[in-house]
Amino acid sequence: MTTVAPSLDDLVRRTAERLGARRRGAVVVGAVRGGRSALHGADPGTLFEIGSVTKTFTALTLARLAVRGTVGLDQPLRDLLPRDITLPERGGEAVRLVHLACHTSGLPRLPRGLLPRGLFRTDPYAGCTGEFLLDGLRRTRLRSVPGTRFHYSNLGAGLLGLALARRTGTDYDALVRAEVCRPLGMTDTRVVLDPGRAARLAGGHSRTGRPRPPWHLAALAGAGGLHSTVPDLLALARAHIDPAPGELAEAVALTRATAHRVNARAAVHPGWISADLPRGRHRTLFHSGGTGGYRSLLAVAPGHRAAVVVLSADARSVDRPGLDLLARIVDAGPDPDPVPAATGA
């Protein structure tokens, strides 16, 4: 007996139904495989806080500016900040932009002065102004020599977004929309929501199902301040699978070619972690995100031209179901091409 593999649409629908049945908040699941796509769950126009998936946008913006020559990957961060800001160094090595994008700067995870008073607030990063971040750098020690070790740093990613905005004379929100969102036709991805989009923002929930207020990341927006939809993030995924020729394709290739090995199985790239996931069967680029009431996952298997996006207005992780969905999509293989309708003579 021949077993028929489930279609892309079936796999996405089943994942959305399972997640939706267990969570208080809205859930949307989407995927692409080759030229096909599927999306299930809440209304596709529903917006979510995407947390650290924002870092993929910050890194791609860096790569686009590097391809254009506006900045260099190896350019020291101090070149993009006010001259009176004293930046920490270690081992005679300065913090460079690529270090911020790959979490190898040696900077701590959070800004100096945020703990312990900040993280127990309902909106913990709202006070992270540019002045607060830069002032904290004067009192910050690096954990390692820049470029030598992986230490995940929201501070580093936020400083990267802030520095790129300063260099281009704009703010982070406008910069990402110009460099990434508009070229890819992503109409709903932004930091600040206008009234119409704010009305489409799903209400966030804690792990126990209690309503949670939105977060505002202020000058740390480059680390996790964006809102987005599944259709928009699928457009970003497609750009990493089949980028159109031109500057954007060069920027994607630059993020892929730039890597710091974390261990035998994983590496960090600007904006991405790459690993043989799940269960060591195929190379995956991924990033997850989380804020007070939301969780997100963007995962891409470039060699199979497949990707998965999961957005949830609930603080429980979506990493495992999202990566399992990607594995099932890859294992199922591409959907058969539709049979053309017969035409009469």
Secondary structure, DSSP 4 states (H G I P E B T S, - for coil): -PPPPPPHHHHHHHHHHHHHHH-SS-EEEEEEETTEEEEEES-TT-BEE-GGGHHHHHHHHHHHHHHHTSS-TT-BGGGGS-TTPPPP-BTTB--BHHHHHTT-S---SS-TT-TTTTTTSSSTTTT--HHHHHHHHTT---SS-TTTS----HHHHHHHHHHHHHHHTS-HHHHHIIIIIHHHT--S-BSSPPHHHHTTBPPEE-TTS-EEPPP--GGGHHHH--EE-HHHHHHHHHHHHSPPTTHHHHHHHHHHH--EE-SSSEEEETTEEEEETTTTSSEEEEEEEE-SS-EEEEEEEGGGTEEEEEEESSSS--HHHHHHHHHHHHHH-PPPPPPPPP---
